[in-house]
Amino acid sequence: MKKVNIAVIGCGTISKTHLPVLKRNAKVNIKYVVDIIEERAIEAKDKFGAEFAETDYKVALNDNEVNAVFVLTPNYLHYTITMDALNAGKHVFCEKPITVNYELSKEMYELAEKKNLILNIGVVNRYKTSVNIIKKMYEEGKLGEVYHVYCSFRSFRSIPGLGGPFTTKSMAGGGVLIDWGVHFLDLILYVLDADAKTVSAKGYNKLAKNMEDYLFHGEMWAGPPKYDGVNDVEEMISGFIRTDKASITFNGAWAQNINVPEMYIDFIGDKAGVRMMYNGPFTVYKTENKMFETVSPDYENADMFYEEDDAFLDSVLSGEKTRSNIKFVLKSAKLLDAIYKSSDENREIVL
């Protein structure tokens, strides 16, 4: 079997999801693991069997044997590293979001097309079993006309790494919307094969304006607070979207003063409705023979991260674009930009 020689750039939190599935994939050889913190790169090399640990990603890009790279860094580095990799002739898997805004995302797409290289984005929910069952039900007409979708991605006082990269707009591009919301909204656009037409939204930065007074619930993920850092992103956002298929309403919050986390999507059709728990099963609600019927389908979940990475490797080997190619994800980036613009300008935005 022909193998793909890869370099994994970034050995932080998300790499701990990708590296284990890459290690057990017979199509891949992990040649480099790269991190600016040398100890993390060495630890990843030893744990996952990479050939080399480096602190400078350009060492890997200059290696002609490397076919592809995984960009698993903070958001603001996605653009530079991906563009460097494409210019070096490498195929790229880049974690979500594509980068910090739509215009830079479009540049990444255009360069990949010009170079005839694969550029996939980490929209892993497109490989979730439940999502694809619901998509098939929708395409087969079992839900009827899906005229509205509601999604909630809300948690209780869990702003990540307060003062660090997650809450610094110049590094992350935004807050809960670009971190969590991108998964929910991209999933909806994927299921419906929809294009957004207008959006009206409002984001809020309220609970940690004074960072030292912010009370975090549980253990702060993405690191301890940096009180000399920056918090200029939204921890809560709400909005309404019109698409060419259905309207969408959404409510998202890293932090709110309601301790009832809600992570789900409702697809509301005129024949049936579906509630999909984000990290759980889904339930179908319908009427049959003038009776109410509730169905919770039984299915076996695939390892969506394995499927996502395997699809990228197949694309590298075949040259064929998959469902997570940047070509199919750009409209999600455009939607996020419009949501932020609507919030900033206090008006509806036409896409």
Summary of the structure (lengths in Angstrom):
residues: 351
radius of gyration: 20.6
end to end distance: 45.3
largest distance: 66.7
contacts: 1226
relative contact order: 0.16
helix: 37%
strand: 25%
